[in-house]
Amino acid sequence: MEHQNTYEHSGSNNDPFTTNPADPTDPVLNRIKHSGPGIASFVIGLVALLGYILTFFLATIALSGAIGTLTQPMQVEELALHPAVLLASLFILVCLVLNLAGLILGVIGLVLKKRKKVFPIIGTILNGIMILAFAGLILAGMYMT
């Protein structure tokens, strides 16, 4: 008994075995996608911002008892070597490196063609502001002494 093909090869769209090029007028197929590096930049910016906030809160909690007992100038210098201060400094530098990576990814996302620019713009601005704020804090600390 022969197997009969229920589909006829007529070149119409009803034949599931033929490949037809995408219809250029179809709005679903021609949507512009989001930029992958831009999304990564935005997410990295949010993670770094959360990292800064958590670092400041945890360092404040860890140092609250030690700061209240300071009476001599020598103890202020010892506070700089407190483990909470050292760990907070390390975490802030990690967040700064994340911001630099996010800034680079945001710029890459901005220069990609035929991609949406929403996430690259937000990610670049978010990471750039945090880097500028860090640089401003460093400069303020240098001129306070």
PLY file of the C-alpha trace (Angstrom):
ply
format ascii 1.0
element vertex 145
property float x
property float y
property float z
element edge 144
property int vertex1
property int vertex2
end_header
0.00 0.00 0.00
1.45 3.35 -0.98
1.70 6.29 1.36
-0.13 9.24 -0.09
1.04 12.73 0.62
-1.85 14.89 1.79
0.04 18.07 0.92
0.50 19.05 -2.65
3.62 20.88 -3.66
2.06 23.99 -5.10
4.34 26.62 -3.56
1.54 28.01 -1.41
1.88 28.85 2.25
-0.12 25.77 3.22
2.81 23.46 2.49
4.76 22.98 5.74
7.79 21.56 3.94
8.64 24.60 1.83
10.58 27.53 3.14
9.19 30.90 2.23
11.08 34.09 2.92
9.68 36.28 5.68
7.13 38.80 4.60
8.85 42.20 4.86
5.54 43.90 5.61
4.92 41.74 8.70
5.37 44.07 11.73
6.00 41.17 14.12
9.08 39.98 12.22
10.51 43.48 11.71
10.50 44.59 15.34
13.74 46.10 16.57
15.24 44.07 19.40
16.75 45.39 22.60
20.50 45.62 22.76
22.10 42.77 24.72
25.07 44.84 25.93
22.65 47.64 26.83
20.54 45.33 28.99
23.73 44.02 30.62
24.87 47.60 31.28
21.55 48.45 32.92
21.57 45.31 35.09
25.20 45.86 36.11
24.37 49.44 37.05
21.50 48.28 39.26
23.64 45.57 40.88
26.44 48.08 41.57
23.98 50.60 43.01
22.55 47.93 45.29
26.12 46.94 46.22
26.98 50.53 47.20
23.83 50.86 49.32
24.36 47.52 51.09
28.04 48.28 51.69
27.30 51.64 53.29
24.52 50.22 55.47
26.52 47.21 56.62
29.65 49.26 57.27
27.63 51.79 59.24
26.09 49.06 61.38
29.47 47.39 61.94
31.19 50.65 62.86
28.43 52.22 64.97
29.81 50.79 68.20
33.42 51.60 67.40
32.74 55.22 66.45
30.88 55.97 69.68
33.89 55.00 71.80
36.43 57.26 70.07
38.02 59.74 72.44
41.62 60.11 71.32
43.00 61.07 67.90
45.11 57.92 67.87
41.96 55.80 67.92
40.68 57.57 64.80
43.70 56.28 62.90
43.08 52.78 64.27
39.53 52.99 62.98
40.89 53.17 59.43
42.29 49.65 59.91
39.05 48.24 61.29
38.00 45.09 59.36
34.63 46.63 58.48
36.34 49.63 56.88
38.72 47.40 54.94
35.90 45.16 53.67
33.74 48.16 52.78
36.64 49.64 50.80
37.08 46.36 48.94
33.38 46.11 48.11
33.30 49.71 46.91
36.22 49.02 44.57
34.42 45.91 43.26
31.33 48.04 42.59
33.51 50.62 40.84
34.93 47.92 38.55
31.35 46.81 37.84
30.48 50.41 36.95
33.41 50.63 34.54
32.31 47.38 32.85
28.72 48.63 32.73
29.82 51.92 31.19
31.79 50.10 28.49
28.85 47.78 27.75
26.50 50.77 27.62
28.65 52.51 25.03
28.85 49.29 23.00
25.06 49.03 23.18
24.72 52.61 21.98
26.78 52.06 18.84
25.00 48.87 17.75
22.82 49.45 14.74
19.18 48.36 14.45
18.79 47.93 18.21
16.68 49.81 20.73
18.66 52.37 22.69
16.61 52.58 25.91
18.67 50.22 28.09
22.06 51.39 26.78
21.16 55.01 27.52
19.91 54.26 31.03
22.84 51.93 31.76
25.43 54.41 30.50
23.93 57.28 32.50
23.54 55.17 35.65
27.09 53.80 35.54
28.56 57.17 34.50
26.87 59.02 37.37
28.17 56.49 39.90
31.71 56.76 38.52
31.53 60.58 38.62
30.16 60.46 42.18
33.04 58.19 43.22
35.56 60.54 41.62
33.88 63.49 43.33
34.14 61.79 46.71
37.83 61.10 46.12
38.47 64.73 45.16
36.47 66.02 48.13
38.44 63.78 50.45
41.74 65.01 49.02
40.87 68.67 49.52
39.42 68.26 53.03
42.79 67.44 54.56
0 1
1 2
2 3
3 4
4 5
5 6
6 7
7 8
8 9
9 10
10 11
11 12
12 13
13 14
14 15
15 16
16 17
17 18
18 19
19 20
20 21
21 22
22 23
23 24
24 25
25 26
26 27
27 28
28 29
29 30
30 31
31 32
32 33
33 34
34 35
35 36
36 37
37 38
38 39
39 40
40 41
41 42
42 43
43 44
44 45
45 46
46 47
47 48
48 49
49 50
50 51
51 52
52 53
53 54
54 55
55 56
56 57
57 58
58 59
59 60
60 61
61 62
62 63
63 64
64 65
65 66
66 67
67 68
68 69
69 70
70 71
71 72
72 73
73 74
74 75
75 76
76 77
77 78
78 79
79 80
80 81
81 82
82 83
83 84
84 85
85 86
86 87
87 88
88 89
89 90
90 91
91 92
92 93
93 94
94 95
95 96
96 97
97 98
98 99
99 100
100 101
101 102
102 103
103 104
104 105
105 106
106 107
107 108
108 109
109 110
110 111
111 112
112 113
113 114
114 115
115 116
116 117
117 118
118 119
119 120
120 121
121 122
122 123
123 124
124 125
125 126
126 127
127 128
128 129
129 130
130 131
131 132
132 133
133 134
134 135
135 136
136 137
137 138
138 139
139 140
140 141
141 142
142 143
143 144
